[in-house]
């Protein structure tokens, strides 16, 4: 009985370590294994359109509403201390330091990450990946690398767009609706936001999140059991694991940068 | 290690392969002669497709050798394996066409990847291949607009576009209507003759395969149970071969999944119910 339990624990540990090792090896091949530039660049541009441009709508709408909600809630608190003039810095700093990269990564995992996993999983189930291998074409270079790099490039851009739209949403509520002075909103924000600490932290966080979310998405798809149940499980795992990793890593990065 | 055999393009020697804890092949050996059509027949689920994947180096055997023109496939590095695969191709059961590319681009795909031919030459080459499978007029269609038979023919054009030495067909006739099946049979035969390539067909469609194969292996129970020319197999009177070739529902391959005798099980069920009351 105890021997069986130990055997099971050992086997599971070995499986987890093997999967992690395989994931790291595959990551290295994807990051450093480009195909010919004339082949890679068109594939990259197409994937940037799929994961980036097609995610724009959800990013724009979410950004606008989140900025408006932060401004509305913030105003209620700040006005009771007579500090409503600080609404601009509050909106900008909370978005730049936390909400911008984090919410973008969560939305990206749900919108683009799940789609990447399902697409790659289906390519595996319909033997497209196997046929590439049999044509002597490395699927890691042809299928995985362009999708991974597209995610890596697009997510910081999406986080920036999200943050800008949210700041504008904050202005719509704070200035246009609640009557805060326009000059106060923008000038105090300008004075409070620092390039390195605030904008830099947003970019660092979104690059780290882009790595994690896109990698989990493509790896889960590539490693999916090629059945409908397997692909469904892989897609769910992508969203759950990527979201948890983003939230966990956000705490670690915040502690490192601001702690 | 090189083991040249001028008569055979592929030689499988003492191959054992397991999938997890399930043994698929137990020390099998076979040869695929150059320029001929060799068929591998057997019931569903015995791992016929697995054999093609082993020859293509997509799976690694537990032990044994798989020689392709003198190269031991399992021993090759990834780079060497990819170089070797440019000399072989595979027609997958599903066709495995790329869903985001149209028929023309699907067939042109391997040419664009592996050669630097000008686009005008690629266009001529692809159109000739599509003409050969009767689908030149469908070059602009997307895979979702093709019937199953048409998709298989496009896949055949793609598999032969670089004139490979070895073409492996994975269940090419499965799920096809009689007309498509007839078309595929004659296409496989004509492709083999025109290109002078070596063909391996894995299938359980006995009549179609026996009509075009030069040599046949029959697999069952993790091993090869018979081999010979189609005529020799038709003469074979062993129970297993007769059951498989004539499609008899019961025989050495039982109709019933192993279970306790029906009477005994019914008695047990009745006993359990009365005890419950």
Interface residues (C-beta under 8 A of the other chain):
Chain A: X39 X126 X127 X128 X130 X131 X133 X134 X135 X136 X137 X138
Chain B: X53 X56 X58 X82 X83 X85 X86 X88 X89 X90 X92 X93 X94 X96 X97 X98 X99 X109 X110 X113 X114
